Amino acid sequence: MRNEIILISFLICLSSGCSRNNRNVPSESEIRATEHALIGVNRIMVKKDHEKIRAYVRRNNLAMQESPTGLWYLTSGTPACTKAQKGQMATLRYTVSLLDGKLCYSSDSLGFKQFRIGQGGVEAGLEEGILMLCTGDKATFIMPPHLAYGLPGDGDRIPARSILVYHVELLKLDP
């Protein structure tokens, strides 16, 4: 992780003008080179996150599936039901922890989480996962950083580039 942060810092410095020449505006080739380097770093980081999640799933003997976006999920509930839909208000009981098991947030201490599906304001992975559930269903979602709090974390209990484990129960869906 430290090496990734150093590499990202170097690339940001490079892209913001810490080069040998003192021009204020980078050339098109410098911009393309920086973009190419950042895309490469991002691919490496996404791959490492995927490997960490896969190892966690194997180590814990979980029968999880992975969505095309990289969300890992395991749901339990009624298969023949009306799934949550965009625009509905979802009410959840939840716990959020890091991959190492450290508890970050929980409805036991903060109350139920409520949000309007499809309106943003929550992790992209949570919105994606809730759309798989019906009222009363329970699920475990593992979110890589790009579906959770990303590069910065939340500035409180979730560190930078954290993989999150969400345990949820969808209590209620309102129009």
JOJOUR-V732531 format. One record per helix or strand of 2 or more residues. SS is the DSSP state (hx for helix, st for strand). FROM is the first residue (numbers start at 1). TO is the last residue. Records with the same first field share a line. If there is no record, write none. Layout:
SS=FROM-TO + FROM-TO
This chain:
hx=2-15 + 28-59 + 107-110 + 124-130 + 145-147
st=65-66 + 72-76 + 89-98 + 103-106 + 113-116 + 138-143 + 164-174
